[in-house]
């Protein structure tokens, strides 16, 4: 068809899909980098979903009741960027021309907070679908909490595109198994079954019966859909939207790189530009006579979703207004929670809780102090949504009034099962959806299983809270497989991750308050199994502790001759060593540093005032020593553990590893 003929007719659906294909081809070709194969292969599926079923408003990407769309196979990011541009989001064609370039809104993989309309950061395969499970779960819980007879306020779906790579990653098993158990029927996943990954045809390494696998999870599976047949896709999507109480997997047979004469169906089109000659051959094969990045007006008009999206949002707003008239308090609460704001009186009531904790002056494991903090915060924060990866009785992440999330209805506590990685990615999805402050729990040593999802929560800057208990060799007899050595240090290395390792109940209360109040990143709480005594200072110490590091004890007389820096369960050790040294006439300052990451954000004058400038410094932590040298300098010292642990009771392990007051005092004398 000539360009003149196209200008006088309504574009057919294949032409609309070809617009997506060629935007991807041209952007990857210009960048000399990217993945054109998936966008070319899934373009027809995307056209059917976005033009026929997806409820969204390009003018307001944060509309609360929009459908969520997650591109789990995020390497095909140009498919999403093309969709956002064509449907009317604030993503002009210049940004597509700048694909993968510095400071563009079209990075190599979709990034939440960079591109309007992107719901989550994807690229590490498998995590997007797990985020989507969290989004679908958040939708159901909010619907149960806020919808009322005659007033449906929360009613949207979560749609996901996945490929073979997402399903090969083990994390997809963790989250999709749980999604089936919970019956998340508003979760609809489109599987791009093209049989290709970067190394070639997947038959040599991926022969799973994927439909049977998902049916075993409890999903409804729609099999063998022609991913290039608009009518077949329409029928499958209509079927997928029918309520059955199960999440849905739509298995779409596609050809990677569809439209490329020489490279379609091969791994050559997966992760490299087509090349100049093949790009022109593809233009001819698709009957696409337009120049690179040129989209005729009639095609733009056919894609434009702004009018339809505005009408959908106006309809929802009218329903919300009617809801607010009949249920004003609920409407105000919903608005607050979707905005991510804490209750107006939260700061005052949280401060009262911290004060009460100081007055209680109790000896307890910080995991128990954490449970008490959760129990105090939960009535103040109905958005608090807890859980644990099968270790509730050890992590102590539940509280007296919590209600278990099950296959139907609401709740505010999730039993994730033995799925640490899946749990963390699901929590990310819950946080991204809005309306909840999610937290999960496991042993600190198993943060390794969660590592990449922890990294993504920090990259996105979302409020996701992790409760990591059994934080040192103090857990005892389970031995080196369960005793974290490098884990506190490794978590502190993640940019934008706040890490707290409190020394007593007061610091634990402060850490929980900081985690809840923080809105620009995640928090990891590292908590002890063993009981820890309260430290002196009373309620005023809470304000100091909130700065991450502070002076816990000063010399009885004169200026410090030595500064001891400790964190968590080693703070009592430092205080006991101080007593020994004080009896010898040594003037000792003790600095408690529950959060190095928060302390590092304090101004230079404060940090110098806490650490001092003249006296030698000795840091103590039952873990890797490397990160502490920046606080003690070359003339200081660090007592820690730079090997794996041993299986024995905790009271035998600490002396074995030299974590005793006498050993600290000996090291201090050597420095002085």
Secondary structure as UniProt FT lines:
FT   HELIX           3..7
FT   HELIX           13..31
FT   HELIX           36..52
FT   TURN            58..59
FT   TURN            61..62
FT   TURN            64..65
FT   STRAND          68..71
FT   HELIX           74..76
FT   HELIX           77..87
FT   HELIX           93..97
FT   TURN            98..100
FT   TURN            102..103
FT   TURN            112..114
FT   TURN            116..117
FT   TURN            125..126
FT   HELIX           127..146
FT   TURN            149..150
FT   STRAND          158..163
FT   HELIX           164..168
FT   HELIX           170..182
FT   TURN            185..186
FT   STRAND          187..193
FT   STRAND          196..197
FT   TURN            198..199
FT   STRAND          200..201
FT   HELIX           202..204
FT   HELIX           210..217
FT   STRAND          220..226
FT   TURN            227..228
FT   HELIX           230..240
FT   STRAND          248..253
FT   TURN            256..259
FT   TURN            261..265
FT   HELIX           267..269
FT   HELIX           276..285
FT   TURN            286..287
FT   TURN            292..293
FT   HELIX           297..303
FT   HELIX           306..326
FT   HELIX           328..339
FT   TURN            344..345
FT   HELIX           346..360
FT   STRAND          364..365
FT   HELIX           366..378
FT   TURN            379..380
FT   TURN            382..383
FT   STRAND          384..388
FT   HELIX           392..395
FT   TURN            400..401
FT   STRAND          413..415
FT   HELIX           420..433
FT   STRAND          437..443
FT   HELIX           444..448
FT   TURN            449..450
FT   HELIX           451..460
FT   STRAND          465..469
FT   HELIX           473..475
FT   TURN            477..478
FT   TURN            480..482
FT   HELIX           487..492
FT   TURN            495..496
FT   STRAND          498..500
FT   HELIX           505..517
FT   STRAND          523..526
FT   STRAND          531..532
FT   HELIX           540..545
FT   TURN            546..547
FT   STRAND          550..553
FT   STRAND          562..566
FT   TURN            568..569
FT   HELIX           570..583
FT   TURN            584..585
FT   STRAND          588..592
FT   HELIX           596..599
FT   TURN            600..601
FT   HELIX           604..611
FT   STRAND          616..620
FT   HELIX           626..628
FT   HELIX           629..632
FT   TURN            634..635
FT   STRAND          637..639
FT   HELIX           650..656
FT   TURN            657..658
FT   HELIX           661..671
//
